[in-house]
Amino acid sequence: MTSKIINMAERMKDKEDLKLESMFRSEPIADDGFSVKIVSRARRQMWVRRLTLPAGVGVGAAIAARPMMELAGIAPTLLNSVAGSLISLDKISLSGMPQASTMILGATLLMAILFASKILEE
């Protein structure tokens, strides 16, 4: 069973509706390949934008690789000269460290707090 309201709305057409129907029934306008050029240009720009960031990261990583390797080689001696007297593995006693069960309980509580905060956000 169809509604009478919908049928009446489909039958009642004003000037604008008739013009639109005639425009949609007409043949497409010849544009000599203009729309194809626009679509291809838009797709090309989209691919350029997609590839620009990874290419920039790759170039930056290639430029920064040598200084980062040098820094990785110097970092232990630099850290030892700055904080060597403050932190020494010989001075740290295992009795002062918390037990594994305490660390697991703390990690569990931290994860529960993070989950609760996510739930409360929603």
C-alpha positions in Angstrom: 0.0 0.0 0.0 1.5 3.3 -1.0 0.8 6.6 0.7 -1.4 9.1 -1.0 0.8 12.0 0.2 3.9 10.7 -1.6 1.9 10.1 -4.8 0.5 13.6 -4.8 3.9 15.1 -4.1 5.3 13.2 -7.1 2.5 14.3 -9.4 2.7 18.0 -8.4 5.5 19.6 -10.3 6.2 23.3 -10.7 8.3 25.1 -13.3 11.6 24.5 -11.6 10.9 20.7 -11.3 10.1 20.5 -15.0 13.2 22.5 -16.0 15.4 20.2 -13.8 13.9 17.1 -15.3 14.5 18.4 -18.8 18.1 19.3 -18.0 18.8 15.8 -16.6 17.2 14.1 -19.7 19.3 16.2 -22.1 22.6 15.0 -23.6 25.8 15.9 -21.7 27.6 19.0 -22.9 30.6 18.4 -25.0 33.7 19.7 -23.1 36.5 18.5 -25.4 38.1 16.4 -22.6 38.0 19.2 -20.0 36.5 17.1 -17.3 38.9 14.2 -17.9 41.8 16.7 -17.6 40.4 18.1 -14.3 39.9 14.6 -12.9 43.4 13.5 -13.9 45.0 16.6 -12.4 43.1 16.2 -9.2 44.2 12.6 -8.9 47.8 13.5 -9.6 47.7 16.2 -6.9 46.3 13.7 -4.5 49.1 11.2 -5.2 51.7 14.0 -4.9 50.3 14.9 -1.4 50.2 11.2 -0.4 53.9 10.7 -1.4 55.4 14.0 -0.2 55.4 13.2 3.5 57.0 9.7 3.2 59.5 11.0 0.7 60.4 13.9 3.1 60.8 11.6 6.0 63.0 9.3 3.9 65.2 12.2 2.8 65.4 13.5 6.4 66.3 10.1 7.7 69.0 9.7 5.1 70.5 13.1 6.0 70.3 12.5 9.7 71.6 8.9 9.7 75.3 9.7 10.0 75.0 12.3 12.8 72.7 10.0 14.7 75.2 7.1 14.4 77.9 9.5 15.7 75.7 10.6 18.6 74.9 7.0 19.5 78.7 6.3 19.6 79.4 9.3 21.8 76.3 9.1 24.1 77.6 6.5 26.6 80.8 8.4 27.3 78.9 11.7 27.5 76.4 10.2 29.9 79.1 8.7 32.0 81.0 12.0 32.2 77.9 13.9 33.2 76.1 11.5 35.5 78.7 8.9 36.1 79.3 9.8 39.7 75.5 10.1 40.4 74.4 6.8 39.0 76.5 3.7 39.6 75.2 0.1 39.3 77.5 -0.9 42.2 75.7 1.4 44.6 72.2 0.1 43.7 71.1 -2.7 46.0 68.6 -5.2 45.0 67.0 -5.2 48.5 65.9 -1.6 47.9 64.1 -2.6 44.6 60.4 -3.4 44.8 59.4 -7.1 44.4 58.0 -8.3 41.1 54.5 -8.8 42.6 54.4 -5.2 43.7 55.4 -4.0 40.2 52.8 -6.2 38.6 50.1 -4.8 41.0 51.2 -1.3 40.2 51.1 -1.9 36.5 47.6 -3.4 36.8 46.4 -0.5 38.8 47.8 1.9 36.2 46.1 0.1 33.3 42.8 0.1 35.3 43.1 3.8 35.8 43.8 4.4 32.1 40.8 2.2 31.1 38.5 4.0 33.5 39.6 7.4 32.2 38.8 6.3 28.6 35.4 5.0 29.7 34.7 8.3 31.6 35.6 10.3 28.5 32.9 8.7 26.5 
